[in-house]
């Protein structure tokens, strides 16, 4: 009953609870990342449904749009990008859920190992490092996905610019766009 005596000491009990707080904060962070990532996945799904319907409509009736030859490859490219984004988001969700589970295991390991086997506290540290690695991996995937989303938007804007020049003439594209902070959105390099 040595472990029970150690836990009954207020200092030791407080130390265990304090140690368990860090994984709890990371669990909360994972929850927020899972929620925002699920929202991103929902947007990708909505976008795929829209692009798919538009692609099918245009493929069935290309004569309805005089720019169908240019628009079909754009839509197909957008669908490919959305597919790649969905895969990245799904992988990041798996990473965040894995991190979430590992942080819960870390919290439990801290409590159990601190009371039963102090010599094995390194296991809780290893769980924490593994969970943090999954969070990092998921975050990197979301950075890549957000760059893909930006590339998709830029390709649509470029196509819209082409359509504008065709129908409104070059005077539309010659106008300055944006406001005083336009330089913030310019491509670097």
C-alpha positions as CSV (number, residue, x, y, z in Angstrom):
1,X,0.0,0.0,0.0
2,X,3.0,2.3,-0.5
3,X,1.4,3.8,-3.6
4,X,-1.8,4.7,-1.6
5,X,0.3,6.4,1.1
6,X,2.1,8.5,-1.6
7,X,-1.2,9.6,-3.1
8,X,-2.7,10.5,0.2
9,X,0.0,13.1,0.7
10,X,-1.5,16.5,-0.4
11,X,1.7,17.5,-2.1
12,X,1.9,14.4,-4.1
13,X,-1.8,14.4,-5.0
14,X,-1.4,18.1,-6.1
15,X,1.7,17.2,-8.2
16,X,-0.2,14.4,-10.0
17,X,-3.2,16.7,-10.7
18,X,-0.9,19.5,-11.9
19,X,1.0,17.0,-14.2
20,X,-2.4,15.9,-15.6
21,X,-3.4,19.4,-16.6
22,X,-0.9,19.8,-19.4
23,X,-2.4,16.9,-21.4
24,X,-5.8,18.3,-20.7
25,X,-4.9,21.6,-22.3
26,X,-3.5,19.8,-25.3
27,X,-6.7,17.7,-25.4
28,X,-8.7,21.0,-25.6
29,X,-6.4,22.2,-28.4
30,X,-6.9,19.0,-30.3
31,X,-10.6,19.4,-30.0
32,X,-10.5,22.9,-31.4
33,X,-8.3,21.6,-34.3
34,X,-10.7,18.7,-35.0
35,X,-13.7,21.1,-35.1
36,X,-12.1,23.5,-37.5
37,X,-10.7,20.7,-39.7
38,X,-14.2,19.1,-39.8
39,X,-15.6,22.5,-40.9
40,X,-12.9,22.7,-43.7
41,X,-13.9,19.2,-44.8
42,X,-17.5,20.2,-45.0
43,X,-16.6,23.2,-47.2
44,X,-14.5,20.9,-49.5
45,X,-17.5,18.5,-49.8
46,X,-19.9,21.3,-50.7
47,X,-17.4,22.6,-53.2
48,X,-16.9,19.2,-54.8
49,X,-20.7,18.8,-55.1
50,X,-21.0,22.2,-56.8
51,X,-18.1,21.6,-59.1
52,X,-19.3,18.1,-60.0
53,X,-22.8,19.3,-60.9
54,X,-21.3,22.2,-62.9
55,X,-18.9,19.9,-64.7
56,X,-21.7,17.4,-65.6
57,X,-24.0,20.1,-66.8
58,X,-21.3,21.6,-69.0
59,X,-20.1,18.2,-70.3
60,X,-23.7,17.3,-71.3
61,X,-24.4,20.7,-72.9
62,X,-21.2,22.4,-74.0
63,X,-23.0,24.6,-76.5
64,X,-24.7,26.5,-73.7
65,X,-21.4,28.1,-72.8
66,X,-19.2,29.6,-75.5
67,X,-16.2,29.2,-73.1
68,X,-16.9,25.5,-72.4
69,X,-13.6,24.4,-73.9
70,X,-11.7,26.6,-71.4
71,X,-14.1,26.1,-68.5
72,X,-14.1,22.2,-68.6
73,X,-10.4,21.8,-67.9
74,X,-10.7,24.5,-65.1
75,X,-13.5,22.6,-63.5
76,X,-11.7,19.3,-63.8
77,X,-8.5,20.8,-62.3
78,X,-10.6,22.2,-59.5
79,X,-12.1,18.8,-58.8
80,X,-8.6,17.3,-58.7
81,X,-7.5,20.0,-56.2
82,X,-10.5,19.4,-54.0
83,X,-9.8,15.7,-54.0
84,X,-6.2,16.3,-52.9
85,X,-7.4,18.7,-50.2
86,X,-10.0,16.2,-48.9
87,X,-7.2,13.6,-48.6
88,X,-5.0,16.0,-46.7
89,X,-7.8,17.1,-44.4
90,X,-8.7,13.4,-43.7
91,X,-5.1,12.6,-42.8
92,X,-4.9,15.6,-40.5
93,X,-8.2,14.6,-38.9
94,X,-6.7,11.1,-38.2
95,X,-3.6,12.8,-36.8
96,X,-5.6,15.0,-34.5
97,X,-7.8,12.2,-33.3
98,X,-4.7,10.1,-32.7
99,X,-3.2,12.9,-30.8
100,X,-6.4,13.3,-28.8
101,X,-6.4,9.7,-27.8
102,X,-2.7,9.7,-26.9
103,X,-3.1,12.8,-24.8
104,X,-5.9,11.1,-22.9
105,X,-3.7,8.1,-22.5
106,X,-0.9,10.4,-21.3
107,X,-3.2,11.9,-18.6
108,X,-4.2,8.4,-17.4
109,X,-0.6,7.2,-17.5
110,X,0.5,10.1,-15.4
111,X,-2.1,9.3,-12.7
112,X,-1.5,5.5,-12.8
113,X,2.3,5.5,-13.0
114,X,2.7,8.2,-10.4
115,X,0.7,6.2,-7.9
116,X,1.9,2.7,-8.9
117,X,5.2,2.7,-10.6
118,X,7.2,6.0,-10.4
119,X,10.2,4.4,-12.2
120,X,8.1,4.2,-15.4
121,X,7.0,7.9,-15.6
122,X,9.0,8.1,-18.8
123,X,6.1,6.2,-20.5
124,X,3.8,9.2,-19.8
125,X,6.5,11.5,-21.3
126,X,6.8,9.3,-24.4
127,X,3.0,9.4,-24.8
128,X,3.1,13.2,-24.6
129,X,5.8,13.4,-27.2
130,X,4.0,11.1,-29.5
131,X,0.8,13.1,-29.1
132,X,2.6,16.3,-29.8
133,X,4.2,14.8,-32.9
134,X,0.7,13.9,-34.2
135,X,-0.5,17.4,-33.6
136,X,2.5,18.8,-35.5
137,X,1.9,16.4,-38.4
138,X,-1.7,17.3,-38.6
139,X,-0.9,21.0,-38.5
140,X,1.7,20.6,-41.3
141,X,-1.0,18.8,-43.4
142,X,-3.4,21.7,-42.8
143,X,-0.7,24.2,-43.9
144,X,-0.3,22.3,-47.1
145,X,-4.1,22.1,-47.6
146,X,-4.5,25.8,-47.0
147,X,-1.9,26.4,-49.7
148,X,-3.9,24.2,-52.1
149,X,-7.0,26.1,-51.3
150,X,-5.3,29.3,-52.1
151,X,-4.0,27.8,-55.4
152,X,-7.6,26.8,-56.3
153,X,-8.9,30.3,-55.6
154,X,-6.1,31.9,-57.6
155,X,-6.8,29.6,-60.6
156,X,-10.5,30.6,-60.5
157,X,-9.6,34.3,-60.3
158,X,-7.2,33.9,-63.2
159,X,-10.0,32.3,-65.2
160,X,-12.4,35.0,-64.2
161,X,-9.9,37.5,-65.4
162,X,-9.8,35.8,-68.7
163,X,-13.6,35.8,-68.9
164,X,-13.7,39.5,-68.0
165,X,-11.2,40.4,-70.7
166,X,-13.2,38.4,-73.2
167,X,-16.6,40.0,-72.4
168,X,-15.6,43.5,-71.0
169,X,-12.4,44.1,-72.9
170,X,-8.9,45.0,-71.8
171,X,-10.0,48.1,-70.0
172,X,-11.4,46.0,-67.1
173,X,-8.1,44.3,-66.5
174,X,-6.1,47.5,-66.8
175,X,-7.9,49.1,-63.8
176,X,-6.0,49.0,-60.5
177,X,-7.6,46.6,-58.0
178,X,-7.6,46.5,-54.2
179,X,-7.0,49.2,-51.8
180,X,-4.0,50.6,-49.9
181,X,-3.0,47.2,-48.6
182,X,-3.0,45.3,-52.0
183,X,0.8,44.7,-51.7
184,X,0.1,42.4,-48.7
185,X,-1.5,39.8,-51.1
186,X,1.2,39.9,-53.8
187,X,3.1,36.8,-54.5
188,X,6.7,36.8,-53.2
189,X,9.4,35.2,-55.2
